[in-house]
């Protein structure tokens, strides 16, 4: 009895999550009203801001590492030219 109830609850949660995932992927939007679509749009815009922020952070880190490597190679080149 208790297991069946727990199973139904978990199954409903899985279905809800799958439905939300489809909405985030731009699928099955016909069932959403204007307010729900606006909420989804805001959620996607917020996610996109986080993604862009992380991407920019990684790009800056990569640029910094490449600049360090460039300086190191320039120093190495100067040493080799003196020899």
C-alpha positions as CSV (number, residue, x, y, z in Angstrom):
1,X,0.0,0.0,0.0
2,X,2.6,2.5,1.1
3,X,5.0,1.4,-1.8
4,X,2.2,1.9,-4.3
5,X,1.5,5.4,-3.0
6,X,5.2,6.3,-3.1
7,X,5.5,4.9,-6.6
8,X,2.6,7.0,-7.8
9,X,4.2,10.1,-6.2
10,X,7.6,9.5,-7.8
11,X,6.0,8.7,-11.2
12,X,4.1,12.0,-11.1
13,X,7.3,13.8,-10.2
14,X,9.2,12.2,-13.1
15,X,6.4,13.1,-15.5
16,X,6.4,16.7,-14.3
17,X,10.1,17.0,-14.7
18,X,9.9,15.5,-18.2
19,X,7.2,18.0,-19.1
20,X,9.3,20.9,-17.8
21,X,12.3,19.6,-19.7
22,X,10.3,19.5,-22.9
23,X,9.2,23.1,-22.3
24,X,12.8,24.2,-21.8
25,X,13.6,22.5,-25.1
26,X,10.8,24.4,-26.8
27,X,8.5,21.4,-27.2
28,X,4.9,21.0,-26.2
29,X,4.3,24.7,-25.7
30,X,0.7,24.5,-26.9
31,X,-0.5,23.7,-23.4
32,X,1.0,26.8,-21.8
33,X,-0.9,30.0,-21.3
34,X,0.6,33.5,-21.8
35,X,1.8,33.8,-18.2
36,X,3.4,30.4,-18.2
37,X,5.2,31.2,-21.5
38,X,6.4,34.5,-20.0
39,X,7.7,32.7,-16.9
40,X,9.5,30.1,-19.1
41,X,11.0,32.9,-21.2
42,X,12.3,34.6,-18.0
43,X,13.7,31.3,-16.8
44,X,15.5,30.8,-20.1
45,X,16.9,34.3,-20.1
46,X,18.2,33.9,-16.6
47,X,19.8,30.6,-17.5
48,X,21.3,32.2,-20.6
49,X,22.8,35.0,-18.5
50,X,24.4,32.4,-16.2
51,X,25.7,30.4,-19.2
52,X,27.2,33.5,-20.8
53,X,28.8,34.6,-17.6
54,X,30.5,31.2,-17.1
55,X,31.6,31.2,-20.8
56,X,33.1,34.7,-20.4
57,X,34.9,33.6,-17.2
58,X,36.4,30.6,-19.0
59,X,37.4,32.7,-22.0
60,X,39.1,35.3,-19.7
61,X,40.9,32.5,-17.9
62,X,42.0,31.0,-21.2
63,X,43.2,34.4,-22.5
64,X,45.2,34.9,-19.3
65,X,46.8,31.5,-19.6
66,X,47.7,32.2,-23.2
67,X,49.2,35.5,-22.3
68,X,51.4,33.9,-19.6
69,X,52.5,31.3,-22.1
70,X,53.3,34.0,-24.6
71,X,55.5,35.9,-22.1
72,X,57.2,32.6,-21.2
73,X,57.9,31.8,-24.9
74,X,59.2,35.4,-25.5
75,X,61.6,35.0,-22.6
76,X,62.7,31.7,-23.8
77,X,63.2,33.2,-27.3
78,X,65.3,36.0,-25.9
79,X,67.5,33.5,-24.1
80,X,67.9,31.4,-27.2
81,X,68.8,34.5,-29.3
82,X,71.6,35.4,-26.8
83,X,73.1,32.0,-27.3
